[in-house]
Amino acid sequence: MSLACGLPLLECVYCLGCARWAVKRCLHTGDRDSATWGHAAVADFAPVPRMCRIIMANYDDHLSPSPSSPPLLSPTVDPANIVRRRTYAHTRGRVTPYLLYLDHAHADIVLALRGLNLGRESDYALLLDNRLGKRRFDGGYVHNGLLRAAGWVLDKECDMLRDLLDRYPDYTLTFTGHSLGAGVAAMLTMVVVLNLDKLGVVHRGRTRCYAVAPARCMSLNLAVRYADVINSVVLQDDFLPRTATPLEDIFKSILCLPCLLCLRCLKDTCIPEDALLKDPRRLYAPGRIYHIVERKSFRCGRYPPVVKTAVPVDGRFEHVVLSCNATMDHAIIWIEREGQKALDLMLEKENAMSVPSNQQMERDETVQREHVEEHKAALRRAATLSVSGIASAYGTFGGTRPERSESFPLSGSKQPRVSWDDLIEQVFEKDEDGQIVLRSSSPSS
């Protein structure tokens, strides 16, 4: 009798749990992720639409150095300034196509990678080359396939990048990419920052990254730690930066995908966020986040887009938004269009205020100081939440992190050229059980 009475009670509890999950999922909208964030400054967000157009040049089959046949997808990109372009024939599936572009108008050296090609098996293999806890890097965890792709790109383009940086000492070095390429760009930035001596006279402030609609590719401690050089751009409800489910599990479980996603969503909803944050192997969108918001809760249609920015620790795009725009917001064309529209509105507002040049410079300096303080606050917040890899490296928050890991050997001018793949592998060693671990000589291990 007691068992018979207990079954309805369990069913009620189960139904209430499912109803709670359904309500939270259905009422969660994309604009809530950045509701408490501040508005982005014009100078900080200005490069984003331009980076999108350079990325789109990878998709343009009509791209040629002839002025009589300008690019169709990126008409503002000058083909004559493309230093090098690599297609699938060159990369052989090791990485998505990319190009090196000299943006003389903005004093910028740009390496831009295209996103996932749904018709290329090699891109899926690159995306699926990962396992939780498989690859440790600089005291955290990263996506194994994306890190290997970054090593291959740097092996091929290291000499060219060093030559361009020497030839244009006042230019910045920017890595950018879309979707799968955004993850590779983030890995490129981390590896380069740890090995700045390999590219000649270059410092951390000269290097930056714009990851457009990135996949989750690094652990939380790395995402916060590199927020001063890595920027992620997310349009409204984009699904990929919010997809915490291991993508390899999704593709390997196509037949039971609805069941898998349901179980994962239930797990992410019921497990406290503090417990998720303490998981050192859980991957996140990298760096500082720029969230383009163009739709509001319980409102129909698009509104003038605004750009919110922060270095979030908890609440970093944890839940997938159930929206018919979740896949459309991932398209690079839409991100470029809405990003440019948001930038135009920001410029229009700034021009209407007609701020004198000296006051504009003071305001820009204030914004930069605020970004530094926000970054430090995010590191303190991560330490408070006991995020793995933060407290030991930033216990006092008084100093700056070294720009190069000691686990990467120094290279003099007379030393032979070292493979970037070898440099990456030197961070790791195998323990007695044959498992790959971070070398104890690393300062962040």
Secondary structure, DSSP 8 states (H G I E B T S, - for coil): -HHHHHHHHHHHHHHHHHHHHHHHHHH--GGGGGTT-EE--HHHHTHHHHHHHHHHGGG-TT--S-TTS--SS-TTS-GGGEEEEE-HHHHTTSS--EEEEEEGGGTEEEEEE----TT-HHHHHHHH---TTS-EETTEEB-HHHHHHHHHHHHHHHHHHHHHHHH-TT-EEEEEEETHHHHHHHHHHHHHHHTGGGGSS--GGGEEEEEES----EEHHHHHHTTTTEEEEEETT-SGGG--S-HHHHHHTGGGHHHHHHHHHHHHHHS-HHHHHT-TT-EE--SEEEEEE---TT--S----EEEEE--STTSS-S----TTTTGGG-HHHHHHHHHHHHHHHHHHHHHHT--HHHHHHHHHHHHHHHHHHHHHHHHHHHHTT-TTTTTTSSS--S---SS-TTS----TTS----HHHHHHTTEEE-TTS-EEE-TTSTT-
